[in-house]
Amino acid sequence: MCGIVGYIGFEDASTFMMEGLSKLEYRGYDSAGIAVANAGKIKVQKRVGRLANLEALVKENPNPGHIGIGHTRWATHGRPSDMNAHPHTDEKGLFAVVHNGIIENYLPIKEELMKKGYHFKSETDTEVVAHLLADLYDGDFEGTVRRMLNRIEGSYSLVIMCAEAPDRLICTKKDNPLVIGLGKGENFIASDIPAIINHTRDTYIMNDGEVAVLMKDSVTITDRDGNPVNKEVFHVSWNAEAAEKGGYEHFMLKEIYEQPKAIRDTLTGRITDDNSQVVYEELNWTPDTIKNINRILITACGTAYHAGLVAKYYIEKLARIPVEVDIASEYRYRNPLTDEHTLAIVISQSGETSDTLAALKEAKRLGAKTLAVTNVVGSSISREADQVIYTLAGPEIAVASTKAYTTQLVALLLLANYLGQLNGRLDGQVEKHILTNLKELPTLCHEIFETVDDIKAFAKHYGFKEDAFFLGRSIDYAVAMEGALKLKEISYIHAEAYAGGELKHGTLALIEEGVPVIALATQDDVREKMMSNVKEVKARDAIVIGIGVKGDTELEKYVDHTILVPAADSFTEPILAVIPLQLLAYYAAITRGADVDKPRNLAKSVTVE
């Protein structure tokens, strides 16, 4: 997730911005830059790579001034580079802009501006904002910003500087965080509180649609129509370490709660307004593209492998193309049956997973068409694959993957619909129903968080058990595997996932009195079979926590406890169902006193075999 800072006051702006950006490094980034206004001109300095590269540039070429904006970028549009780094300006250097989020309609605006003679230097959506401001400018800085906001669509936090108005900064937000720090003779802007906590603890937390004008001695906030907004001062009581986590105790918990935004960002621009079709502009496939594909290979490791197992159900049900899912570390050692009629999909949060990269190279060697699903622009896997779908989860700091997994599921469900729509195997009404539910996912995720007290209680009560079992059928079985992985990797409880139908083939020997069993029951087509499996473990005196769907009055008759997720459809409910499993694992780890963000013996990105 990108980081934003802004300063106006009496101190050196560059000094504050470099310090503030360093406090946001934990969020992950691939380039950084600052812009400072002085003597009627805006000077921009930016560098790809670590913040130290920018620090060296600023030290060699000082950028003095008392007003400025800065940014650390996590690439979404365009690879990491000096040119794609923020801030972005118009051709005359009249406006400088930093931006978190996605401008959904940047392409038509860019085409319109290019016809007018504007020239673009970067591949980003953000540069459109700077040129659009220049095109709309009539001498009224604030009025121009408001007119610009009426033209753009998407999610954003924007901070804007104008060379002809060197006494003020303007900022606004929609679906991305932004906070204003209040000082004496100086004011601050940041995307997150750690950037300003050493300077002030009095803040305004911006709401969607609000526009703030900052001068060194004042802050004025209005709504989109210019009506004054009375804001209450929020006093930050957290220490600096807690501030990095947004007040959450651990990064993992913060990232669990970031899933609605991560899902929304991954969906942005990929579904038509009427919910009738998937739009994957980065693929731009036609029916002819997939005509010669007779099978799909999905290969990945760990959590990404579990996402691939869910994707198998998605693709085979919606596009009717045979799918094989392989553990990446096994794939290239078994003389696989991969050829030019195979589409090989590799999944990796970091894009640097060694085994997955090796499997990708082997699939290419065997002639397969390759597609990467990853979270990191410019990563090794994204460069090696023929084409890439980026999930937009933002950086994950905790070792245990949460929001990366759910955004992978979202991207892969979109892909399954896309394939089915291209080969004509997917009914249009079915697709519209799925896509409508997908758009509602962020809201539905928030409903799950309302059950957290029950989840805490279950974790506290059963957290000291040494064994746990997860059961599911169909897609629920794949989700159960991810739930078991989460529990074992951060709480160190021995956890196993089984397909419900396999109980009688050995697993029942392990079920005894008091053993926790987490049973997933979101799939209507196998519901009765799943209830039979639940009865089997209850007959052996297991403690059963049932994960079901709201409105299910039968499940509670067969289990000891229930956690109900919002009703959607059989494709989106498994995405919702994993969130209680993440929370259950988190609170079990807390109960046992484990190091949640850094579980023993594990690393975030596995770059060795």
N, C-alpha and C positions, 0 to 999 in steps of 0.2 A: 504494500500500500504506500502510495507516495506521501511525502511530508511537505508541509507548507509552513513558512514563517513570513512575517511582515513586521516592519518597525517604522515608527515615526516619532521623533523626539529631538533630543539634544546630544545624544551620544553618537558614536560612530556606528552607522547602520550595519556595515560589513561585519564588525566584531560581534554584534548581537546575532546576526543571521548565521554566521559560521558556528557559533556556540549552540544556537537553537537547533540547527540542522544536525549537529552531533548528538543532541539529545533524542533525535528521531531516528538515529541509525538502526536501532533495534527493529524498526518496522520493515527493514529490507529495502534496497534500492540498487540501481545500476548506474546512475549518473546524478550530478548535482550542479546547481547554478544559482547565481544571485544577480540582481539588477539594482543599481543605486542611481538615484536622480541627484544631479548636482549641476548648478549653473545652467539650468534649462535643458540639460541633456541627460539621457538615460544610458548608462554604461552597463552592458551585460557581460558576465563572465561565467562560463560553464565548462564542465569536463565530464567525460565518461569515466566510469569506474568509481573508486573509493573517494570519500570526501577529502582525503589527504591530497588528491590530485588537484582539487579546487583550491584547497588551502595554499598549496605551493604557488598556484597561479596568482591568487590574491596577494600573497606575500611579495611576489616578484613585481606585480603591477597593482599597487594599492588602489582601492576604489572608494575614495572618501565621500561622505555625504550623510545626511541625517534622516533619509527616508529610503526604504528599500524593501524588496521582496526576495524570497529565496525558496528553493525547492529541491527535494530529493525525489528522483523519478523511479518508479517501478514500471517498466515498459509495457504498454498495451498496444499502441499504434506506432509501429516502426521499431526497429532494433535499437538497442542501447548505442548511442553515439553522441559526440559533441553536438551535432546539429539537431538531434532529436531531444536533447536535454532542455529543460525549462530554465529560466523564463523564455517566452517567445514574444517577439515584437512584430509590429507591422514594418513595412519597407522603410518608412521615414523615421522609425524609432520614436514615434509619438506615444505609443502605448506599449507597456510590458505586462505580461499576463503569466500567472502560475495557476495550475489547474489540477485538481484531483477528480477522477471520474471519467465519464465517457460522454462526448457530444454525439448523440445518435445520428443527427441529420447533418453531420459535417460535410459529407461528400457533395450533396446538392448545393450547399452554401459555397463550398470551395469551387465547384464548377461555375457557379454564378459569378464569383469574384474574379476567377481567372478570365472569364469573358470580358470583364471590365478592365483587364490589364494588370491585375495583381499577380505577383510572382511569389511562389511558395518555396521555402528552402528545406522544410522538414517533411517527414511522413506522418506527423502527428495530427490529431483532431484539434488540439489546443491552438495551433497556429491560426486556424480559421477564426477564432475569437478575436485575436489581435487585429487581423485584417478587416474583420467585420466592424470592429469598433472604429477603425480608421475610416471606413467607408461611410459610417453613419454619423461621424463627428461633425457637430455644428458649433463647437466652442463651449458647449455645456457638457462637462465631464459626466456628471451624475445622470443627466437626461439621456446621454448617449448609452451609458451602461444599461439603463432601463429598456431602451429600444433594442439593444443587443439581446437582452434576456427574453424579449418577446419573440425573437427569431430562433433561438436555439432550443433543442430538445435533448433530454437525457438526464444524467446525474452529474453533479458538479459541486466542488467548492472552488470559488474563483477569487483571486485577489488581483486587483488591477491598479496600475500606476500610470499617470499621464504626465508627460514632460511639461505640458502647459499648465498643470495644476500641481506644483511641487509641494503644496502644503497639505495634501490629503491622499489617503488610500481609500479605495472602495472594495468591499468584499461582500459576497453573497454565497448561499449554499442551497443545494437540493440533493438529499439522499447521501451526502457525504459530510463528515463532521468538520466543524469550524468553531474556534473559540477566540474571543477577544480578551486580551489582558489589559487591565486598567492600571496605569501608573500616574505619577505626578510629573507633568511636563513631557510625558511620553506615553505611548500606547503600543500594544503588541497584537499580532495576529498569529495564530498557529492552528494546524490541523489537529493537534493533540496537546494536552496540558504540559507534558514534560518539557517542551521547548521553552516555556515561559515561567516555569515554577520557581526558578532562581531569581526572578525579577518582580513577580507579583503573584499574589494568591487571590486577588479579586478579579473576577472574570464575568463576561457575558457568554452564555452558551447560545450560539446562533440556532434559530429554527429555520426550517425550510421556507423559502420565499422571502426571508428578511434581507434587507440591503443595509449595510452599515457604512457610514462615512466617518473615517478616523482622521482627526487632526491631532496635533501634539497635546492640546489641552481639552479636547472634547471627543465624544463618540455619539453620533446620531444614528438611530436605527429606525427604519420605516418598513412597511410591507411593500409588496411589489407595486402597489398603486400609489405609493408615496405617503400613506397615512402613518403618523407617528406610532411607534411601538414602545410601550413602557416595559423595560426589562428589569428583572430583579438581579442583583449582584449575587453570583455564586462564589462563595469563599471556599477555596480548595484547602482541605484539611489533610490530604494525603501527603506522605513523604515522596521523595523523588522516585524511588524504586516502584512504589505502588502506582504513581502517576503514569509510568511507562505502560503499566498493565491496565490503564483506564479505571483504576479503583478495584479491579478484580484481583483475587488473591494469586492467581496463576495465569500465565499466557494461555494455557489450554482452555480454561474456563472462558476467558475473553474471546478466544477464537470460536468456541462453541456458540457463543452469543452473537458473533459476527456473521453467522451463517445466513440469516435472512438477507443481509446486504450482499454477501458474496454470491448467493444464488441470483439475486436481482441483477447484479452486474454481469453475471455469466449469461443471463437471458437477454440482456439489453441488445436490441437491434437484430435479434435472431428469430423473432416471431413476427409475422405480419400483424398489422393493427387489428384485423378482424379475426385473429387467432386461427386462420385457415391453413397456414403453411409455415414451414421452417425456412429461414433465409440464412444460408451459410455462404456469405459473400467470399470468405477466404477460400472456400472450396470451389464454388461456382461450377458444380458438376451438372451434367446433362444425363438423360437416360442412356445415351451411348457410352458414357463414362463407366457405368456399372454393368453394361450388357455382357461383358466378357468376364465378369467376376462371378465365379461359381461357389466360392467359399470365403469366409473371413477368419483370419487368425487374430486373436487378441493375446498379447503377452505383456506381463508386468510382474511386479514383486509386491509382497505385503498387502497393504491397504489398497493400492492401485490394482493388484490382482483381484481383490474382492470386488472392486468396481467393475472389472472386466467380466466377472461371473454374472453380475446383475445385467450387464450390457448384453450378454449372450441371450438371456430371456427377452430383453427388449427387442433386439434385432430379429431373432427368429420368429417372435410373435408378430411383429409389425411389418417387417420386410421379407420374411420367409426365405432368408438366406442362411445356409448352414454356418454355424459359428463354433470354432474350437478355441478354448481358453487354455493357455499354457503358462506355467511359471517360467519366467524369463531365464532363470539360472539352469533350467532343465532343457529348454527348447533347442539350443544349438548342439546339444550333445546326443540327440536321438535320431539324427538323420531324418529331419522332418519332411513331410510331403507338402512342400511349398513350391509354387511355380507362378508363372505369369498370370494365371487366372485367380490368384489369391490377393485379397486386400489384407495387409498386415497392419493392425492397429496396436501401437505401443502406448502405454499409459505410464506417466511418471510426474509426480508433483514437481520435483526439482528440475527434471530434464537432464539430470546428470547421473542417474542410477546406472552403475557400471554394467550389471547383468542385462538390464533392459536395453542399453545402448548396444551391447554386443549382439543381443537377439535381433535388434533392428538391422544391424549390419548384415547378419546372416540371412535374414529374410530378403533384403535387397540383393544379396549375392545370388539368391535362388530365383530372382526374377519378380518378386512380389511388388505390387504397388504399395507404398507405405504411407501411413498417416499417424502423426503423433498427437496425443492429447496431453498437454502439459501446462504448467502454471507459470513458466518462466520464459519470457521472450529472449531469444538469442542463446538459449541453452544448447548443449551439445546435441541432444536428441532432436530439438526443433530444427537445428541446422542440417542434421543428417537425413531426416525424413523428407519424402517428396512434398508432403503438405502437412499443415499444422492446424489444430483447433486449440486455441488458448482458453483455459479456464481463467476466470478473473477473481480468484479467491483472495488475492493479495498475499503477502508473505505469511507463512506459518512459522512461528518461533518455537512452539512446543514440539517435542519430538513426535508425540502421538498425533497422527493426522486426523483432523475433524472436518474443517471447512473445505479442505482440498478434496476430500472424499465426496462430500455431497455435491460440490460443483462438478466433479468428474461424472457423477451419475446424471446430473442435469445435462451436461454437454453430450453424454452418450445417449440419453433418451432423445434429445433433439436429433442426434445423428440417426438413430433408428427410424424416427419419423421421416427424416430427410431421405433416407434410402428407400423407405416404403412409398414415399410420394413420387420418387423418381422411377421406380420400377413398376408402379401401378398396383402394388399388392396391398396398399393401405387405404381403407375406406375413408373418404373425406370427412364424414361426420365423426368417426372415431378419432381421427387426427385432431379435429377441432376441439373435441372434448378433452383430449390429453393436453393440448397446448393451453387451453383455458385454465385447466387445473395447475399446470406448470406456472403460469403467471400469478396464480394465487398462493404459490408455495411460500414466499417470504412472510405473508400475513399468517399463514397456517403454522409456520415455525414458531411465531410468537405465542401462539396458543399453547404449544407444548411446554414452553417455559413456565406457564402457570401451574404445571404439575410438579415443579421441582421440589417442593416440600415433601411430597410423597416419596419421590426418588431418594432424597436425602435420608428419609426414615428407613427405607429398605436397605440402603447401603450401610447405614449405621448398625442395623440389626443383623445383617448377614455378612458384613464386611470381613469378619474374622474367620469365616469358613475357608477351608484350604482348597476346595474344589467347587466348580460350578459348571453347569451344562446349559447349552443353548440349543433350542430345537426350532426347526422351521421346515416348511415345504415350499417348493417352487421358488419364487424370488426371495421369499422369506428365509430360505435356507442360506442363500448367499449373504443376506444381511446378517443372519445369525453368526456367520463366520467372522464378519467384521466386528460384531459385538464381542465375541469371545477374544479376538485379538486385542481389542481395546482394554478389556479387563485384565488380561494376563500381562500386557506390556507395561502398564502403569501401576497396577495394584499387586502384581506378582502372585495373584491367585491362579491356580491351575484351572484353566477354562478350556472347554472343548465344544465345538459345534457339530451337530449331527442332523442329517435329514431325518425327519420324523419317522419315515418308513424303515429306517435302519435300526430302530431301537431293538427290535426282536432279534437282530443279527449280531448280538454281542453287547451292545451298550447297556442294556437293562441290568447286566451284572454289576454295573458300577453305581446304580441308583439305590440309595439306602435312606433311612430316616434322616430328615433334616437337610439333605443335600439341596442347594438352590438350583432350580431349573428355570431358565428364562425361555418362555414359549412365545414365538411370534405367530400371530394369527390375523394377518391383514388380507390374505388372498381367498376370496370367496369360492373359487373353483376347487380348492382343496380343504375347505373349512371343516367339513365333517370328518375327514381323515385326520386332520390336525387335532380335533377334539378327542378322537380315539387315542391318539398318542399321549395327550395330556392325561387322560384317565389312566393310561398304563403307568406313568410315573407317579401319579397320585396314589395308585394302589400300592406302590412301594414306599409310601410316606415321604416323598420328596416335597419340598416347599416350592410352589410354582408361582412365578410372577408372569402374568399374561400380558403381552403387548398386543392390543387390539385397536379397533376403530370405534370412535364415538358413535353411540347408538346401538352398540353390541351389548345386549342385555343377557345373552347366553353365556358369554365367556366367564363372567364372574361366578357362575354356578359351578365351574369346574376347576377354578384356580384359587389360590390363597389371596393374591393381590392382583390388581389390574392397573395398567398404565394405558390410557386410551389416547390415540392420536386423532387429529381431525379427519373426517371422512373426505376422501378425494376419489381416486380411482386406483386400480390394481398396479399401475405403473408409478404413480407419484407417492402412494402411501409407504412403500419401502424406503423412500428418501426421508420421509417424516419419521418412520419407525426407528431409524438408526440414532436419532438425536437422544431419545431417552436412554439408549444403550451407552452412548458417549457420557452422558451425565451420570449414569449408574457407575460406570468405570471410574469416573473422576472422583465421585464421593466415596467410593470404596477405597480408592487410593488414599484419600484424605483420612478416612477412618483408620487406616493401617499406618499412617505416618510416612507414606512413601514420597519421594521427590517427583512430583507430578510432571513437571516440565522436562526433567532430565532423568528418565528411568535408567536403571543400571544396565551397562553393557550395550546400550543402543546409541545410534547417532541419527541425526535428522536426514542426512543425505548419504546413502551408501555408495561410495565411489570406488570400492574395491570388490573383487569377486569373493 
